Amino acid sequence: VDSEVDEKLFPNWQMGFGDLADPVWSFVPGMIDDDEKQGRLELLAQTIPDLAEHLNNVMGKTQGE
């Protein structure tokens, strides 16, 4: 039931939106179905070696300087 109120219950509440295709959302329960979650996990598993190499390169350059 809609009704008017004298004051907000949550005066600091701000609304917004995000890109639901962003992989970060896959960690929020209920945001994607199990099939999509499985696909993202498989993609992550394929990407890990390249990501690890990149991180090692970046960290090595930062630590060596």
VEXLUMTOR-894639 format. One record per residue (C-alpha): chain; residue in three letters; residue number from 1; x, y, z. Coordinates in steps of 0.05 Angstrom, whole numbers, padded with zeros to 5 digits, always signed. Layout:
# VEXLUMTOR-894639
A ala NUM X Y Z .
...
//
This chain:
# VEXLUMTOR-894639
A val 1 +00000 +00000 +00000 .
A asp 2 +00028 +00068 -00019 .
A ser 3 +00021 +00125 +00029 .
A glu 4 +00053 +00191 +00044 .
A val 5 +00102 +00198 +00102 .
A asp 6 +00127 +00258 +00141 .
A glu 7 +00200 +00238 +00140 .
A lys 8 +00244 +00187 +00105 .
A leu 9 +00261 +00123 +00142 .
A phe 10 +00330 +00122 +00110 .
A pro 11 +00349 +00195 +00096 .
A asn 12 +00419 +00179 +00071 .
A trp 13 +00399 +00122 +00024 .
A gln 14 +00422 +00135 -00047 .
A met 15 +00399 +00093 -00106 .
A gly 16 +00441 +00076 -00166 .
A phe 17 +00454 +00022 -00216 .
A gly 18 +00512 -00020 -00240 .
A asp 19 +00532 -00060 -00301 .
A leu 20 +00504 -00129 -00285 .
A ala 21 +00551 -00159 -00337 .
A asp 22 +00610 -00138 -00293 .
A pro 23 +00642 -00201 -00264 .
A val 24 +00643 -00170 -00194 .
A trp 25 +00567 -00182 -00191 .
A ser 26 +00578 -00257 -00198 .
A phe 27 +00600 -00257 -00125 .
A val 28 +00534 -00228 -00101 .
A pro 29 +00487 -00286 -00083 .
A gly 30 +00427 -00290 -00130 .
A met 31 +00454 -00243 -00183 .
A ile 32 +00469 -00295 -00236 .
A asp 33 +00443 -00366 -00248 .
A asp 34 +00485 -00428 -00238 .
A asp 35 +00498 -00438 -00313 .
A glu 36 +00526 -00368 -00320 .
A lys 37 +00566 -00376 -00256 .
A gln 38 +00597 -00441 -00283 .
A gly 39 +00615 -00405 -00348 .
A arg 40 +00649 -00349 -00311 .
A leu 41 +00687 -00398 -00268 .
A glu 42 +00712 -00435 -00329 .
A leu 43 +00734 -00369 -00361 .
A leu 44 +00769 -00349 -00297 .
A ala 45 +00806 -00416 -00295 .
A gln 46 +00829 -00406 -00366 .
A thr 47 +00852 -00335 -00351 .
A ile 48 +00890 -00348 -00286 .
A pro 49 +00958 -00366 -00318 .
A asp 50 +00959 -00302 -00358 .
A leu 51 +00936 -00261 -00299 .
A ala 52 +00989 -00293 -00254 .
A glu 53 +01043 -00277 -00304 .
A his 54 +01019 -00205 -00310 .
A leu 55 +01017 -00196 -00234 .
A asn 56 +01086 -00225 -00226 .
A asn 57 +01113 -00177 -00279 .
A val 58 +01079 -00117 -00247 .
A met 59 +01100 -00136 -00176 .
A gly 60 +01171 -00151 -00198 .
A lys 61 +01177 -00083 -00231 .
A thr 62 +01149 -00048 -00170 .
A gln 63 +01191 -00086 -00120 .
A gly 64 +01255 -00080 -00161 .
A glu 65 +01252 -00005 -00170 .
//
